[in-house]
Amino acid sequence: MNDSLISQEGAKNVAQLKLGVQGQISPALNIWGGTGLQVGNDGYSDASAMVGMKYAF
């Protein structure tokens, strides 16, 4: 491809931790939630969170 060099910059070493919980409130209702954290070299960090609900009728 025209001798083009494509590269991506960013953290090469990344550690990740995820924690979550889920529960069944009733036979028809389930809920869940979780959080995550990533850290790496060169000051890289990222945090995330998720919540969800499922209702079956």
WOFENSUL-V439614 format. One record per pair of residues at least 4 apart in sequence whose C-alpha atoms are under 8 Angstrom apart, sorted by sequence separation. I is the first residue (numbers start at 0). J is the second residue. If there is no record, write none. Layout:
BEGIN
<<I	J> <I	J>>
END
This chain:
BEGIN
<<24	28> <25	29> <38	42> <39	43> <23	28> <24	29> <38	43> <39	44> <23	29> <24	30> <37	43> <38	44> <22	29> <23	30> <37	44> <38	45> <21	29> <22	30> <36	44> <37	45> <21	30> <22	31> <36	45> <37	46> <21	31> <36	46> <20	31> <21	32> <35	46> <36	47> <19	31> <20	32> <34	46> <35	47> <19	32> <20	33> <34	47> <35	48> <19	33> <34	48> <18	33> <19	34> <33	48> <34	49> <17	33> <18	34> <32	48> <33	49> <17	34> <18	35> <32	49> <33	50> <17	35> <32	50> <16	35> <17	36> <31	50> <32	51> <15	35> <16	36> <30	50> <31	51> <15	36> <16	37> <30	51> <31	52> <15	37> <30	52> <14	37> <15	38> <29	52> <30	53> <13	37> <14	38> <28	52> <29	53> <13	38> <14	39> <28	53> <29	54> <13	39> <27	53> <28	54> <12	39> <13	40> <27	54> <28	55> <11	39> <12	40> <27	55> <10	39> <11	40> <27	56> <10	40> <10	41> <9	41> <10	43> <9	43>>
END
